[in-house]
Amino acid sequence: MTKPSILFIEPSGNTNLFDNYMRLPLLGGLYLATILSNKGYDIRILNENILRRKLDPFELRADIFCITALTPTANRAKFLAGQLKKLYPNSKIIMGGIHATLLVEEFMDVADHIVIGEAEGVILDIIENKHNEKIIHGSKIEDVNSLPLVNYSLLEGYECMDILPVMTSRGCPFDCNFCTVTKIFGKEFRMQSPERIVSEIENALSYVKCRDFFFYDDNFTANKKRVNEFCDLMLERKVEINWFAQVRSDLARDPELIKKMVNAGLRWVYIGFESINDATLKAFHKSQTKADIEKAIEVLHSFGVNIHGMFMFGEDHDTLQSFNETVEFAVKNEIDTVQFMILTPFPGTQTYTAMESEKRLIHKNWDYYNAMFAVFKPKNMSPTELMNESYKAYRKFYSLRRTLADTLFVLYNILLDAFVWNFRRTKMYTLDIMLLRAGAQILIRKYSSIYDSYLKYFFNAGKN
């Protein structure tokens, strides 16, 4: 009997500014596709962000469609599912992802099956018709080392990826009130072994020539013993890559580990600083202070690690002064690049529950739930002020004048060192960050129309 063809679809949503810098696939779909491919199924993965275009339902053919729904892509996911159901009534539609897990009722009329939570343990049974129910509960993968090594070739356009994603753990022991991670993966920290992480990297390198890696883990250094062993193994095997990881500011308490991570290829860290207001940090349940943030920046920079700092505006302690104070803090502490996000109450989070009960949500148009738009009523400002000031913060940090001044300063210091033949400091000077800032400035200007379109939607709906 011929096995059914299966198409995985990762829809795109409203573009976040930094989606243009990193166009990465979701690893959940890659794991599921690899599991099925290893069982002899005909598999393809289409990711609209990587393809840089919207898929036309008429061009899609498969016996089974597996569609991922995140909150910002939920409307697009539901549209595609509905269209495919009409076009191919005999095909099966399977929905999964964070949004489908948390708001399952939104997809009841367009899906044959909706998978709640982690799907690796149930996907084969679903495909083989061993589940008849519409809502199927996945089970946590206790041993994440048991997952197959990803087959990147199943993803159309994988050859063009210039940054490769790896996820080495699931779950988070922390409890930030705006985060959905614990709702999906739980608080238990399940992690791959150092040997398995290196195998993941070596496997990815067998598909593409790119040597830049991004660790999806929400806190890659949650278990420092594991990171130590991973770095030792990378150095022992002489695996030479550049890698970027999401970490917390508490990494600064272990300078020896940072040094080892740098020797093993660490180049950038992405840190959710969120705020420089201690009251706000406490409200977020961040378990850090402004002093912790300053110390982290100082220590990481002392080892030559670049920092992408992520801040969030709109918490109840924020005022109109918070925006300029945050930009000035980022400039003063020489954070290399920043992301100024607007607090977004994602379904399933403590923030969402609280704002819904307080009737502070302006709307539930998921297209705008991507940390770029004000979708709730802030306490100390209007929604339009929250959006406009966030946009101004971007423009101020990434101002062309500042970028040019910093570039000239770098070139000036290179010239001075050249006069005295001090080439030991060469590694200190890189124009990469200046190019990133210049690119960000272009993106911010380009996507100003997105802000304008939302304001029109906002006012036309009579919400302000």
C-alpha positions in Angstrom: 0.0 0.0 0.0 1.4 3.4 -1.0 2.1 5.7 1.9 0.5 9.1 2.0 2.4 12.2 1.0 2.8 14.7 3.9 3.4 18.5 3.7 4.4 20.5 6.7 3.6 24.2 6.5 5.0 27.0 8.6 3.0 30.2 7.9 4.3 33.7 8.2 2.6 36.5 10.1 3.1 40.2 10.4 6.8 40.8 10.0 8.7 41.6 13.2 11.7 43.9 12.5 14.3 41.3 13.4 12.7 38.5 11.4 14.5 39.9 8.5 17.8 39.3 10.1 17.2 35.7 11.2 15.0 33.6 8.9 15.0 30.3 10.8 12.7 27.3 10.7 10.9 25.9 13.7 12.7 22.8 14.9 9.5 21.1 16.1 8.4 20.6 12.5 11.8 19.4 11.4 11.9 16.8 14.2 8.4 15.6 13.2 9.2 15.5 9.5 12.4 13.6 10.2 10.6 11.0 12.3 8.2 10.4 9.5 10.8 10.5 6.8 12.8 7.8 8.6 9.7 5.6 8.4 9.6 6.0 4.6 7.0 8.8 4.2 7.3 11.3 1.4 7.8 14.6 3.3 8.3 18.2 2.5 8.4 21.3 4.7 7.5 24.8 3.3 8.3 27.8 5.5 6.9 31.1 4.2 9.6 33.1 5.9 12.4 31.2 4.4 10.8 31.1 1.0 10.1 34.8 1.3 6.6 34.5 -0.1 3.1 33.6 0.7 2.1 30.1 -0.4 -0.9 29.8 -2.8 -3.2 27.0 -1.6 -3.7 26.0 -5.3 0.0 25.2 -5.6 0.0 22.8 -2.6 -0.6 19.0 -3.0 -0.5 16.4 -0.3 -2.5 13.7 1.3 -1.9 15.1 4.8 -1.2 18.7 5.7 0.5 19.5 9.0 0.2 23.2 9.8 2.0 25.0 12.7 0.2 27.9 14.4 2.0 30.4 16.6 0.1 33.3 17.9 1.3 35.9 15.3 0.7 33.3 12.5 -2.6 31.9 13.8 -4.8 33.8 11.4 -2.7 32.8 8.5 -2.6 29.2 9.6 -6.3 29.0 10.0 -6.8 30.6 6.6 -4.5 28.1 4.9 -6.2 25.2 6.7 -9.6 26.3 5.7 -8.6 26.8 2.0 -6.9 23.4 1.8 -9.9 21.7 3.4 -12.1 23.2 0.7 -9.7 22.4 -2.1 -8.9 18.9 -1.0 -11.7 17.5 1.1 -10.2 14.1 1.1 -6.9 15.3 2.6 -6.3 15.3 6.3 -5.5 18.6 8.1 -3.4 18.3 11.3 -2.9 21.5 13.4 -0.2 22.0 16.1 2.0 24.6 17.7 1.8 26.9 20.7 -1.4 28.8 19.6 -3.2 25.6 18.6 -2.3 24.1 22.0 -3.5 27.1 24.0 -6.6 28.0 22.0 -7.7 24.7 20.5 -11.3 25.9 19.9 -10.1 28.3 17.2 -9.2 25.4 14.8 -12.0 23.0 15.5 -13.8 23.8 12.2 -10.7 23.6 9.9 -8.7 20.6 11.3 -9.2 16.9 11.4 -6.8 16.6 14.4 -5.3 19.2 16.7 -2.2 18.2 18.7 -1.8 19.6 22.1 1.8 20.0 23.3 4.8 18.0 22.1 3.9 15.8 19.1 7.0 13.7 18.5 5.6 10.8 20.6 2.2 10.7 18.8 2.8 11.9 15.2 3.4 8.4 13.7 0.2 7.0 15.3 -1.8 10.0 14.0 -0.4 9.5 10.4 -1.2 5.7 10.7 -4.8 6.5 11.7 -4.5 5.0 15.2 -6.2 8.2 16.6 -9.8 9.0 15.7 -10.3 11.8 18.2 -10.0 15.4 17.0 -8.0 16.7 20.0 -4.9 14.6 20.6 -2.7 15.2 23.7 1.0 14.8 23.0 3.4 13.5 25.7 6.6 15.1 27.0 9.7 13.7 25.5 11.5 12.8 28.7 14.8 11.8 27.0 15.5 14.5 24.4 18.6 12.6 23.4 16.2 10.1 21.8 15.0 12.6 19.1 16.4 11.9 15.7 19.2 14.0 14.2 17.4 16.6 12.0 17.1 16.0 8.2 17.5 19.6 7.0 17.0 18.6 3.4 13.3 18.1 4.0 13.0 21.9 4.3 12.7 23.6 0.9 15.3 26.3 0.7 17.5 24.9 3.5 20.6 25.5 1.3 20.2 29.2 1.6 20.2 29.3 5.4 23.1 31.4 6.7 22.4 30.6 10.4 21.6 27.1 11.6 19.2 26.5 14.5 19.8 24.0 17.2 17.7 23.4 20.3 19.3 21.4 23.1 16.8 21.6 25.9 13.1 21.9 26.7 11.4 23.5 29.7 12.4 26.3 31.9 12.8 26.5 35.7 11.9 30.2 35.8 8.4 31.6 35.8 8.3 34.9 33.8 4.7 36.0 33.7 4.7 37.0 30.0 6.2 33.8 28.7 4.5 30.7 27.1 7.5 28.3 27.4 6.4 26.7 30.7 2.9 26.3 29.3 4.1 24.2 26.5 7.3 22.5 27.8 6.8 22.7 31.6 9.2 23.9 34.3 11.3 20.7 34.3 14.5 21.3 32.4 15.1 18.4 30.0 18.4 18.7 28.3 20.5 16.9 25.7 23.9 15.6 26.7 27.1 17.5 25.5 27.9 14.6 23.2 24.4 14.9 21.6 24.8 18.7 21.1 28.1 18.2 19.3 26.4 15.5 17.1 23.6 17.9 16.3 26.2 20.5 15.2 28.2 18.0 13.1 25.0 16.7 11.6 23.9 20.2 10.5 27.4 20.9 9.0 26.9 17.8 6.8 24.0 19.6 5.0 25.3 23.2 4.5 28.6 25.0 4.5 27.4 27.7 6.9 29.3 27.7 10.2 27.1 30.1 12.2 24.7 28.5 14.8 21.9 29.9 16.9 20.8 28.0 20.0 17.1 28.3 20.4 17.2 27.3 24.1 15.5 30.0 26.2 18.4 29.7 28.7 21.3 27.8 27.2 23.4 28.1 30.3 20.7 26.9 32.8 22.9 23.9 33.6 26.5 25.2 33.7 28.1 21.8 34.2 26.6 20.7 30.9 27.9 23.8 29.1 31.3 23.3 30.6 31.4 19.7 29.2 30.0 20.8 25.9 32.8 23.4 25.5 35.4 20.9 26.5 34.1 18.5 23.8 34.0 21.2 21.1 37.6 22.1 21.8 38.7 18.5 22.0 37.1 17.6 18.7 38.2 20.9 17.2 34.7 21.8 15.9 35.2 25.3 14.7 31.9 27.3 14.5 30.6 30.7 15.5 27.6 30.4 17.8 25.0 32.6 19.4 23.0 31.7 22.5 20.2 33.0 24.6 21.3 33.3 28.2 20.4 35.1 31.4 22.4 37.8 33.1 23.4 35.4 35.9 26.0 34.0 33.5 28.3 36.9 34.5 28.8 35.2 37.9 30.9 32.5 36.2 33.7 34.3 34.2 35.7 31.1 33.8 32.7 29.6 32.0 32.4 32.6 29.7 36.1 32.4 28.8 35.7 28.7 27.9 32.5 29.4 25.9 34.4 32.1 23.9 37.2 29.7 23.2 34.6 27.2 22.0 33.1 29.7 19.5 30.7 31.9 21.4 30.3 35.2 19.6 27.0 36.7 20.6 24.6 36.4 23.5 20.9 37.3 23.4 19.7 38.4 26.8 16.2 39.3 27.9 17.0 42.3 30.1 13.4 43.4 29.8 13.7 46.5 31.9 16.1 48.7 33.9 13.4 49.3 36.5 13.7 47.0 39.5 10.0 47.2 40.2 9.2 46.2 36.7 11.7 43.3 36.8 10.1 42.1 40.0 6.6 42.3 38.4 7.9 40.2 35.5 9.3 37.6 37.9 12.7 38.0 36.2 14.8 37.2 39.3 17.3 39.9 38.3 18.0 43.6 39.1 19.4 46.5 37.2 22.7 46.0 38.9 22.7 42.4 37.7 22.2 43.7 34.1 25.0 46.2 34.4 27.4 43.6 35.8 26.5 41.1 33.0 27.2 43.7 30.3 30.5 44.6 31.8 31.7 41.0 32.3 30.6 39.7 28.9 32.2 42.6 27.1 35.4 42.1 29.0 35.6 38.7 27.2 34.8 40.2 23.8 31.2 38.8 23.7 28.7 40.8 21.7 25.4 41.5 23.4 21.9 41.7 21.8 19.8 43.2 24.6 16.1 42.7 24.6 13.9 45.2 26.4 10.1 45.3 26.9 7.9 48.4 27.3 4.4 48.7 28.6 4.4 47.1 32.1 2.4 48.9 34.7 5.5 50.6 36.3 6.6 52.1 33.0 6.0 55.8 32.3 6.9 58.0 29.3 10.3 58.6 30.9 11.1 54.9 30.7 11.7 55.0 27.0 14.5 57.6 27.0 16.0 56.2 30.2 16.2 52.7 28.6 17.8 54.1 25.4 20.3 56.1 27.4 21.1 53.1 29.5 21.7 50.9 26.4 24.0 53.6 24.8 25.9 54.3 28.0 26.6 50.6 28.7 27.5 50.1 25.0 25.1 47.3 24.3 25.9 46.2 20.8 22.4 45.8 19.4 19.0 46.0 21.0 15.4 45.0 20.5 12.7 47.2 22.0 9.6 45.1 22.2 6.1 46.0 23.4 4.7 43.8 26.2 2.4 41.4 24.5 -0.1 39.3 26.5 0.1 36.0 24.7 -2.7 33.5 25.4 -1.9 31.1 28.2 0.4 33.5 30.1 -0.3 35.1 33.5 -0.2 38.5 31.8 -2.9 37.5 29.3 -5.2 36.1 32.1 -4.8 39.2 34.2 -5.4 41.7 31.4 -8.4 39.8 30.1 -10.0 39.7 33.5 -9.3 43.5 33.9 -10.8 44.1 30.4 -7.6 45.7 29.2 -7.2 43.8 26.0 -8.0 46.1 23.0 -8.6 43.3 20.5 -7.7 39.7 19.8 -6.5 40.1 16.2 -3.6 37.7 16.5 -1.8 39.3 13.5 -0.7 42.1 15.8 0.4 39.9 18.7 4.1 40.0 17.7 5.7 42.4 20.3 5.6 45.3 17.8 2.1 46.7 18.5 0.1 47.9 21.5 -2.8 45.4 21.9 -3.7 46.3 25.5 -4.4 49.5 27.5 -1.2 50.5 29.5 -1.5 52.0 32.9 0.6 55.2 32.6 0.2 56.1 28.9 -2.1 55.6 26.0 -1.7 52.7 23.6 -0.6 55.0 20.8 2.0 56.6 23.1 3.3 53.2 23.9 3.7 52.4 20.2 5.1 55.7 19.1 7.6 55.9 21.9 8.8 52.4 21.3 9.4 53.3 17.6 11.2 56.5 18.6 13.4 54.4 20.9 14.5 52.3 18.0 15.2 55.4 15.9 17.3 56.9 18.6 19.4 53.9 19.4 20.0 53.0 15.7 20.3 56.6 14.6 22.5 57.1 11.5 24.4 59.9 13.2 25.4 57.6 16.1 26.3 54.7 13.8 28.5 57.0 11.7 30.2 58.5 14.8 30.9 55.0 16.2 32.3 53.9 12.9 34.6 56.9 12.6 35.8 56.2 16.2 36.7 52.6 15.3 38.5 53.7 12.2 40.4 56.4 14.1 41.6 53.9 16.7 42.7 51.5 14.0 44.7 54.3 12.4 46.3 55.2 15.7 47.3 51.6 16.5 48.7 51.2 13.0 51.1 54.1 13.6 52.6 52.3 16.6 52.3 48.8 15.1 50.0 47.7 17.9 48.3 44.9 16.0 47.5 42.9 19.1 44.4 44.9 19.4 43.1 44.1 15.9 40.4 41.8 17.2 38.9 44.6 19.1 37.9 46.4 16.0 35.1 45.1 13.9 32.7 46.9 11.6 30.2 44.0 11.7 28.2 45.7 14.5 28.2 49.0 12.7 26.8 47.2 9.6 24.2 45.6 11.7 23.1 48.9 13.2 23.0 50.5 9.7 20.9 47.6 8.5 18.6 47.9 11.4 18.1 51.6 10.7 17.1 50.7 7.1 14.6 48.1 8.4 13.1 50.5 10.9 12.5 53.1 8.2 11.2 50.5 5.7 8.7 49.1 8.2 7.4 52.4 9.5 4.5 51.7 7.1 3.5 48.7 9.3 3.2 51.0 12.3 1.1 53.4 10.2 -1.2 50.7 9.0 -1.8 49.5 12.6 -2.7 53.0 13.8 -5.2 53.2 11.0 -6.7 49.8 12.0 -6.6 51.0 15.6 -8.5 54.2 15.0 -10.9 52.7 12.5 -11.9 50.2 15.1 -12.6 53.1 17.5 -10.4 51.6 20.1 -8.5 54.6 21.2 
